[in-house]
Amino acid sequence: MLPGIHASVNGGLVNALSALHELGLLSGQIFTSNQKQWKGRPVTQEEEKKFGEDGTLTIISHASYLINLSSTKGRVSWLSANALQEELIRMQKLGIHWLVMHPGAHLDAGENQAIEKIAASVRKILTGAPEDTGILFENTAGQGTTLGYSFEQLDKLLKLTDMPDRTGICFDTCHAFAAGYDLSSEDAVLRTAQEFDEVVGLEKIQAFHINDSKKELGSRLDRHARIGEGFIGLEPLQYLASMEVFKNIPGITETPGSDIDRAKDAFAVMSN
């Protein structure tokens, strides 16, 4: 994997770019706008120029936490679609191809109906978005009514969206573990990878979130831990990161602490 972190954008997007270079990373994830606000921010000319000049880093973006395309509230659905459209435009200006997005929560409206609604919305949004942008569905821990906690649900989202060149998966290790997929040994990692390959296909994974878990297997609780300080452990994550099939895939740490802390975690995992 390409070692990377979710980089702070305090002080501007260019600062995040500089931090990734200074830390010696090969990839990174950023929020291009405030992740807790509906109103987006325009990309500045300086940001567009700096990101356009950079050819060494693989950067992905993470969508706002507010977005829920499966919401039963019309206003939230509209705001979600609008925020997603604006995000893809910002990404295109910055030269970012992939956007990581939590599938959403069905809010007791039913999982199958919600998945169909999400897929239809994503297909419509991508059809009108810049062609060099795409969306990665992130697997979830399954907390509350969130969707995307099973490999079968991820596969259904991809198949119903039916845009294979512009959609894929971002695999979060903490979320998978919390959802009941064991990653706490090399054998467990191999079994889970084989199951994912059989249900979805390993080639669909275009990014990883490499996080340890503060909570036990199957807890359904999304609580990230520093690498080696949780229930997954360092060695299984090192084994996952060393798999040849993921050689050129970003491995982004979203662990607690500073950018420096996350960089230490990333290099610990990818030191083999």
KETORNU-966297 format. One line per 8 residues: number of its first residue (from 1); their letters; for each residue x, y, z of N, C-alpha, C. Coordinates in steps of 0.001 Angstrom, whole numbers. Atoms other than C-alpha are relative to their C-alpha. Layout:
% residues N
NUM = a = X/Y/Z/X/Y/Z/X/Y/Z | ...;
This chain:
% residues 272
1 = mlpgihas = 837/-1198/0/0/0/0/870/1245/0 | -665/-1300/-40/929/3652/-363/-298/641/1347 | 260/-548/-1335/1387/5033/3187/-583/1403/-74 | 652/-1306/9/-917/7957/3891/-766/239/1283 | 787/-372/-1178/-2916/9788/6520/-1169/869/-427 | 993/-1052/156/-6078/11793/6817/652/1258/558 | -779/-1178/-373/-4365/15185/6879/-895/1159/413 | 714/-1191/-448/-5559/18229/8769/77/1083/-1069;
9 = vngglvna = 21/-1114/953/-6625/21132/6555/-68/1345/734 | -56/-1267/-740/-6280/23742/9310/968/947/-697 | -825/-974/701/-4981/26857/7624/-90/-90/-1505 | 189/101/1443/-6034/25692/4169/446/-1332/-580 | -303/1265/655/-5805/22790/1769/1465/-128/-365 | -1416/34/389/-2290/23734/667/870/-432/1170 | -749/419/-1186/-1072/23252/4243/-11/-1520/136 | 91/1461/-63/-2310/19653/4134/946/-633/-1013;
17 = lsalhelg = -885/506/1050/-423/19094/890/1455/84/460 | -1372/-195/-488/2766/20506/2429/332/-999/1097 | -231/921/-1116/2362/18345/5550/246/-1419/-504 | -179/1340/553/2035/15162/3506/1398/-168/-579 | -1351/49/552/5286/15971/1687/1044/-11/1114 | -980/-103/-1092/7134/16926/4866/99/-1298/801 | 8/1250/-751/6110/13654/6519/476/-1192/-836 | -515/1051/864/7379/11642/3556/-1014/-1032/-421;
25 = llsgqift = 1078/923/358/4026/10091/2711/-214/-51/-1505 | 273/160/1433/2872/8838/-682/-1459/228/-349 | 1426/-223/246/-869/9365/-267/-603/779/1158 | 665/-748/-1059/-3354/11367/1749/-1481/144/-279 | 1441/-261/98/-7001/12067/2419/-292/1333/658 | 349/-1317/-544/-8529/15491/3011/-1504/228/-96 | 1311/-598/211/-11808/17275/3482/243/1255/-826 | -181/-1206/816/-12049/19856/711/-850/1153/513;
33 = snqkqwkg = 868/-1010/-589/-14708/21714/2708/-378/-479/1396 | 376/364/-1366/-16063/21733/6263/-951/-1198/-21 | 754/1250/57/-17358/18210/6827/-1268/23/837 | 1177/-77/-866/-20007/19370/9312/-931/1145/-386 | 861/-1069/498/-21612/22099/7200/-495/-351/-1402 | 555/230/1327/-23899/21919/4181/636/922/-1028 | -523/-984/946/-22488/25046/2600/1474/-278/-293 | -1373/275/397/-19329/24289/650/806/1270/-195;
41 = rpvtqeee = -885/-1129/242/-16340/26513/42/601/-122/-1399 | -604/72/1335/-14931/27444/-3363/1489/-317/85 | -1423/268/103/-11504/26214/-4395/696/1275/-470 | -719/-1218/381/-9029/29112/-4557/930/-284/-1175 | -924/154/1127/-6766/29733/-7524/1339/-575/461 | -1268/521/-526/-3716/29047/-5344/-105/-1501/247 | 187/1427/-263/-5135/25676/-4239/-27/-799/-1292 | 79/681/1287/-5977/24719/-7803/1384/-119/-636;
49 = kkfgedgt = -1345/-19/582/-2459/25678/-8912/924/-977/724 | -903/843/-775/-615/23896/-6076/-317/-1477/-177 | 382/1393/172/-2599/20689/-6380/271/-459/-1425 | -253/336/1392/-2266/20792/-10145/1469/-242/-288 | -1443/145/205/1516/21095/-9904/552/-1255/655 | -488/1154/-756/1832/18145/-7513/-289/-1287/-763 | 201/1237/743/2394/14877/-9302/488/-1232/730 | -607/1114/-721/3833/12663/-6575/-926/-642/1024;
57 = ltiishas = 898/512/-1026/977/12211/-4113/-1306/-519/-600 | 1337/477/339/-2184/10131/-4485/-946/526/1067 | 904/-649/-953/-4887/12248/-2841/-1428/-472/-250 | 1424/274/81/-8431/11172/-2086/-731/985/915 | 809/-909/-813/-11251/13241/-595/-1031/-799/782 | 1051/634/-797/-13773/12367/2097/-1216/912/10 | 1241/-774/68/-17391/13480/1777/-436/471/1383 | 575/-523/-1239/-19242/15468/4409/-738/-1088/758;
65 = ylinlsst = 704/957/-846/-20584/13456/7339/-1515/229/-20 | 1430/-314/15/-23951/15155/6830/-751/-704/-1126 | 644/557/1192/-24630/13508/3485/-695/-1332/304 | 773/1239/-130/-27368/10874/3546/-1004/-55/-1144 | 850/75/1191/-28820/10109/141/-1232/-874/218 | 1146/867/-274/-31207/7585/1709/-962/616/1012 | 858/-640/-1004/-32809/10089/4075/-1462/11/-443 | 1437/-55/276/-36589/9984/4323/-521/1435/8;
73 = kgrvswls = 360/-1413/-7/-36586/13776/4677/443/634/-1317 | -288/-547/1321/-36821/15492/1307/1078/1061/2 | -990/-1082/-46/-34776/18511/2353/1405/-558/180 | -1313/594/-235/-31902/16344/3619/497/-711/-1260 | -381/674/1246/-31915/14279/419/493/1010/-1034 | -396/-1029/966/-31750/17451/-1671/1332/621/384 | -1250/-580/-465/-29001/18993/448/1164/-971/-197 | -1038/1019/168/-27061/15723/305/458/-83/-1444;
81 = analqeel = -340/78/1417/-27220/15515/-3475/747/1241/-447 | -647/-1255/369/-26268/19171/-3838/1432/54/540 | -1332/-2/-603/-23318/18807/-1430/932/-957/-740 | -801/976/728/-22115/15743/-3312/406/530/-1372 | -310/-592/1301/-22321/17532/-6663/1094/1062/134 | -1000/-1048/-213/-20346/20496/-5307/1363/-592/341 | -1259/651/-383/-17730/18179/-3791/726/-547/-1224 | -619/578/1190/-17111/16417/-7101/580/1088/-910;
89 = irmqklgi = -529/-1119/785/-16632/19776/-8815/1295/529/634 | -1233/-431/-690/-14106/20866/-6152/1143/-986/-268 | -1013/1030/231/-12274/17573/-6585/605/116/-1397 | -489/-105/1374/-12041/18011/-10333/973/1167/-139 | -893/-1160/54/-10463/21446/-9859/1345/-300/661 | -1216/343/-734/-7920/19919/-7455/719/-1213/-593 | -609/1178/603/-7175/16914/-9659/-160/-1256/843 | 259/1166/-850/-8620/14453/-7107/-1040/-887/-685;
97 = hwlvmhpg = 903/898/724/-10252/11392/-8625/-1065/-630/895 | 939/770/-804/-11841/9420/-5769/-522/760/1210 | 659/-533/-1184/-14324/10567/-3128/-490/-1164/845 | 474/1012/-934/-14911/8362/-83/-1295/490/633 | 1311/-396/-524/-18537/8392/1066/-608/-1115/832 | 792/958/-772/-20422/6654/3876/-1332/-180/-730 | 1237/203/776/-23425/5033/2151/-1214/740/549 | 1150/-689/-579/-25941/6524/4610/-705/-874/1025;
105 = ahldagen = 797/719/-1001/-28549/5442/7160/-1447/-48/-471 | 1357/140/548/-31987/4097/6303/-1083/552/926 | 935/-647/-938/-33656/5597/9424/-1318/-766/102 | 1145/912/-149/-36006/2598/9721/-925/-53/-1213 | 806/66/1220/-37264/2959/6147/201/-1331/-729 | -274/1282/640/-35823/-449/5237/1307/17/-761 | -1339/16/600/-32345/-1473/4090/-33/-104/-1519 | 5/207/1451/-33162/-2692/590/-487/1232/-743;
113 = qaiekiaa = 530/-1207/632/-35242/358/-294/1021/1124/46 | -992/-1063/-147/-32542/2674/1036/1192/-219/-930 | -1130/302/883/-29764/920/-894/-347/335/-1447 | 443/-325/1361/-31775/1238/-4110/-27/1517/-220 | 77/-1455/94/-32326/4941/-3408/1393/621/-96 | -1378/-503/27/-28625/5572/-2728/626/-247/-1369 | -601/353/1291/-27521/3751/-5878/-565/857/-1126 | 623/-825/1037/-30018/5647/-8040/505/1440/77;
121 = svrkiltg = -479/-1381/-179/-28888/8983/-6582/1448/140/-440 | -1415/-57/383/-25190/8222/-7013/144/-78/-1514 | -65/125/1463/-25752/7154/-10612/-390/1318/-674 | 451/-1266/575/-27653/10361/-11381/1044/1099/210 | -983/-1045/-317/-25056/12568/-9662/1268/-190/-828 | -1227/244/765/-22070/10904/-11338/-201/251/-1491 | 285/-236/1416/-23745/11120/-14743/166/1480/-349 | -126/-1431/249/-23786/14915/-14390/1262/622/547;
129 = apedtgil = -1230/-510/-623/-20430/15245/-12617/1178/-88/-967 | -1200/124/839/-16953/15724/-14125/392/-1461/-192 | -222/1406/332/-16001/12491/-15877/1219/-604/691 | -1205/520/-647/-12646/12207/-14104/-141/-70/1517 | 248/168/-1427/-14266/11882/-10666/-838/-1254/232 | 763/1192/-328/-15728/8863/-8910/-227/-107/1497 | 400/149/-1400/-17188/7649/-5615/336/-1394/504 | -290/1255/-684/-15953/4961/-3228/-942/-137/1187;
137 = fentagqg = 839/276/-1154/-18520/3485/-864/876/-562/1116 | -786/481/-1137/-16947/3034/2572/-833/-977/826 | 691/935/-881/-17884/-28/4586/-133/600/1398 | 291/-596/-1299/-19372/827/7974/-18/-1058/1097 | 21/896/-1161/-19457/-640/11481/-1383/-590/241 | 1357/491/-189/-23230/-1128/11303/-683/577/1221 | 598/-655/-1166/-24004/1246/14133/-1340/625/-380 | 1312/-574/290/-27664/2301/14327/-603/-589/-1254;
145 = ttlgysfe = 604/468/1255/-29324/2108/10906/921/254/-1199 | -931/-251/1099/-26165/2774/8879/83/-1198/-932 | -80/1018/1045/-25803/855/5640/1450/-210/-432 | -1341/283/500/-22761/-754/4050/846/-789/976 | -755/751/-999/-21786/-2925/7016/295/-1430/-440 | -257/1357/496/-21915/-6185/5042/556/60/-1416 | -559/64/1344/-20020/-7201/1940/-1119/-114/-1034 | 1138/150/916/-23355/-8146/364/-643/1352/-316;
153 = qldkllkl = 569/-1330/235/-24673/-4603/817/902/837/-902 | -937/-732/855/-21519/-3123/-731/-103/-473/-1442 | 129/564/1341/-21841/-5464/-3692/-1283/483/-672 | 1281/-447/559/-25484/-4484/-4157/64/1471/-398 | -147/-1419/335/-24623/-768/-4080/737/175/-1324 | -781/-98/1229/-22021/-1252/-6801/-792/-488/-1212 | 734/573/1141/-24223/-3425/-8984/-1192/866/-405 | 1154/-837/328/-27275/-1168/-8735/428/1344/-589;
161 = tdmpdrtg = -513/-1243/591/-25215/1960/-9452/430/-245/-1432 | -347/465/1346/-23826/90/-12471/870/1006/-753 | -1003/-866/631/-20937/2466/-13167/1375/-469/477 | -1198/645/-543/-17925/180/-12616/1279/819/-120 | -1212/-805/157/-15343/2664/-13897/26/1214/928 | 70/-1220/-811/-16527/5400/-11533/-452/-255/1438 | 347/346/-1373/-17387/3541/-8360/918/-1112/492 | -829/1035/-600/-15515/1294/-5953/-224/-11/1499;
169 = icfdtcha = 111/149/-1443/-14901/535/-2291/1215/595/693 | -1055/-359/-947/-12884/2165/469/-208/-918/1200 | 122/1014/-1044/-12221/-609/3004/606/525/1294 | -451/-455/-1314/-12012/541/6630/159/-1213/911 | -270/1192/-799/-10369/-2085/8843/-724/14/1335 | 715/-98/-1267/-11873/-822/12112/-1483/-289/-206 | 1426/195/274/-15367/-716/10592/-305/-1471/-297 | 226/1403/340/-15049/-4217/9137/57/-877/1251;
177 = faagydls = -159/763/-1237/-13848/-5611/12473/-1211/191/904 | 1168/-291/-834/-16673/-3892/14354/-1260/-636/-564 | 1164/609/648/-19157/-5284/11823/20/-1526/74 | -59/1447/-181/-17970/-8832/12570/952/-743/-906 | -978/641/877/-15246/-9501/9989/1358/-13/701 | -1215/123/-809/-12206/-10805/11863/1244/378/-800 | -1272/-414/600/-8844/-9201/11080/1133/-91/1021 | -916/-32/-1135/-7010/-10034/14306/1160/-990/-97;
185 = sedavlrt = -1153/871/240/-4549/-12561/12832/219/-66/-1510 | -263/111/1433/-2902/-13255/9488/-1002/-933/-667 | 981/938/558/-5208/-16231/8932/-1374/660/-133 | 1292/-690/40/-8248/-14070/9771/-40/1010/-1140 | -87/-968/1103/-7105/-11366/7343/-187/-720/-1334 | 92/750/1255/-6707/-13966/4604/-1420/-503/-239 | 1375/490/144/-10160/-15474/5265/-949/1131/-366 | 878/-1138/282/-11829/-12059/5280/236/534/-1405;
193 = aqefdevv = -316/-446/1363/-10010/-11032/2092/-611/-948/-1028 | 580/985/919/-11133/-14256/414/-1515/150/-82 | 1449/-197/-5/-14727/-13659/1497/-379/1247/-781 | 280/-1227/740/-14626/-10095/175/156/-245/-1505 | -251/274/1418/-13186/-11348/-3105/-1143/-787/-613 | 1094/826/502/-15952/-13921/-3474/-1297/786/-142 | 1269/-734/6/-18762/-11463/-2695/68/1253/-872 | -105/-1297/690/-17520/-8154/-4132/1095/-1/-1064;
201 = glekiqaf = -1157/-35/889/-14089/-8627/-5718/1055/938/543 | -1056/-835/-572/-10781/-7365/-4330/379/1156/-920 | -351/-1066/947/-10263/-5325/-7494/-881/1233/173 | 880/-1151/-234/-13128/-3067/-6358/553/942/1073 | -578/-835/-1061/-11049/-1777/-3427/1000/968/-620 | -866/-1039/555/-9457/1515/-4457/695/822/1084 | -646/-697/-1119/-8464/2786/-993/-282/-774/1279 | 175/580/-1330/-8014/1591/2575/40/1095/1053;
209 = hindskke = -168/-724/-1252/-8616/3237/5916/580/-1014/971 | -700/947/-866/-6094/1477/8146/-97/497/1436 | 241/-409/-1383/-7328/1794/11722/-118/-1229/887 | 235/1027/-1005/-7140/-366/14826/-1351/306/646 | 1330/-142/-591/-10322/-861/16874/42/-17/1523 | 91/-54/-1454/-10984/180/20468/-1004/-1009/547 | 1064/898/-446/-13946/-2193/20601/184/-1397/-591 | -147/1402/361/-14289/-5955/20264/-620/-323/-1361;
217 = lgsrldrh = 545/528/1247/-15062/-7963/17135/-1518/-71/75 | 1461/55/66/-18710/-7522/16137/-717/961/922 | 603/-947/-951/-19323/-4637/18568/-988/956/-646 | 801/-971/768/-20979/-2527/15830/297/1447/434 | -380/-1341/-453/-19179/477/17395/1236/478/-752 | -1077/-595/786/-16961/2736/15277/894/820/928 | -926/-680/-910/-14091/3604/17628/1426/-327/-421 | -1353/223/497/-10655/4009/16054/1023/34/1141;
225 = arigegfi = -1109/16/-952/-7519/3160/18047/1304/181/-751 | -1338/-44/578/-3860/3850/17410/412/-1410/-406 | -425/1305/493/-2217/1023/15465/760/-763/1095 | -630/833/-1012/-1269/-1786/17833/-554/181/1389 | 576/-252/-1317/-3327/-416/20711/-1454/-457/97 | 1386/446/18/-6641/-2032/19770/-110/-1510/-112 | 290/1430/42/-8227/-5440/19270/438/-662/-1302 | -502/604/1239/-6857/-5925/15726/1493/-286/135;
233 = gleplqyl = -1430/187/-200/-3159/-5374/16402/832/383/-1207 | -919/-461/1042/-115/-4362/14383/260/-1046/-1074 | -451/1007/969/930/-7633/12737/-1051/-343/-1054 | 999/291/1039/-2385/-8445/11008/-140/1135/-1011 | 112/-1136/908/-2531/-4930/9566/1236/93/-891 | -1203/54/835/1073/-5246/8377/-151/-1049/-1099 | 220/1066/982/126/-8492/6656/-947/466/-1100 | 953/-529/977/-2865/-6835/4972/680/983/-940;
241 = asmevfkn = -654/-1040/806/-734/-3901/3805/1045/-568/-952 | -1059/596/827/1889/-6255/2356/-548/-839/-1155 | 565/834/1049/-537/-8129/93/226/644/-1371 | -411/-511/1308/616/-7751/-3503/-1147/659/-756 | 1147/-524/729/-2895/-7081/-4808/-284/1460/357 | 257/-1366/-451/-2965/-3806/-2825/1243/893/-100 | -1304/-664/76/532/-2649/-3800/-90/1495/-255 | 69/-1417/389/-495/682/-5342/-1263/694/499;
249 = ipgitetp = 1228/-547/-564/-3589/1370/-3220/327/869/1210 | -237/-826/-1192/-3613/4264/-694/-432/-702/1271 | 332/524/-1324/-3512/3060/2900/-7/1161/978 | 159/-1236/-768/-4852/5977/4940/-278/-305/1471 | 294/139/-1422/-4600/6043/8732/-863/1183/454 | 898/-1007/-570/-7384/7913/10546/4/-147/1528 | -125/292/-1418/-6116/7117/14019/55/1285/832 | 9/-1197/-858/-6357/9493/17029/1361/683/45;
257 = gsdidrak = -1233/-758/-140/-3793/12248/17484/236/982/-1124 | -404/-1001/984/-1909/14605/15197/364/-648/-1330 | -491/511/1279/-769/14275/11595/1266/-827/209 | -1247/730/-273/2616/13164/12966/-299/-1370/601 | 400/1282/-595/964/10460/15101/-533/-953/-1065 | 581/850/1048/-1004/9178/12116/1077/-467/-980 | -1097/398/897/2153/9180/9966/830/-1121/632 | -723/1080/-686/3951/7052/12585/-756/-1308/-122;
265 = dafavmsn = 822/1197/134/1040/4614/12475/71/-560/-1420 | -44/441/1402/1099/4512/8677/1317/-712/-318 | -1293/610/290/4815/3757/8506/208/-1277/803 | -82/1234/-788/4510/1165/11295/-668/-1151/-738 | 750/1035/724/1919/-727/9253/714/-395/-1280 | -552/254/1329/3778/-425/5963/1512/-111/-10 | -1450/113/-103/7319/-1014/7202/523/-1328/-523 | -451/1320/490/7397/-4650/6035/310/33/-1496;
